[in-house]
Amino acid sequence: MPCIRTLFGLLAALASCGAVAFLGYCVYFDWKRRGDPAFKRRLRDKRRAQPPKADGPGAQQWDPARNEKLQELFLHEVQVGELWLSRGKSINILL
C-alpha cells in the first residue's frame, strides 16, 4: 500500500505544479499583452470600426416581413378568441 500512496502523492504534486505553471503562464502573458501599446491601439481601432450596438429592450426591431408565421399564429388566435366571444363563452378566452 505505501507504493500506491507515494504514487498518488507524486501524481498530485505533479498536477499541482503543472496547474501553478499554467496559471503563471496565463498571468504573465496577460500582463505582457495588456502592457503592449500596439495591442491597445489595435483593440481601440477594432472597436471604432464596429458599428455601435443598440442596447436595451428596444434594441431588436420588429420586422413583420420576417415574422409571417408569427403573424399567422397571432391572427389565428385572434380569430379563435372572436369565435368564443360570438358564442358567448368568454371564460374560454382566458384559457
ZIHUJO-V356913 format. One record per helix or strand of 3 or more residues. SS is the DSSP state (A for helix, B for strand). FROM is the first residue (numbers start at 1). TO is the last residue. Records with the same first field share a line. If there is no record, write none. Layout:
# ZIHUJO-V356913
SS = FROM-TO + FROM-TO
This chain:
# ZIHUJO-V356913
A = 2-35 + 37-49 + 68-87 + 90-93
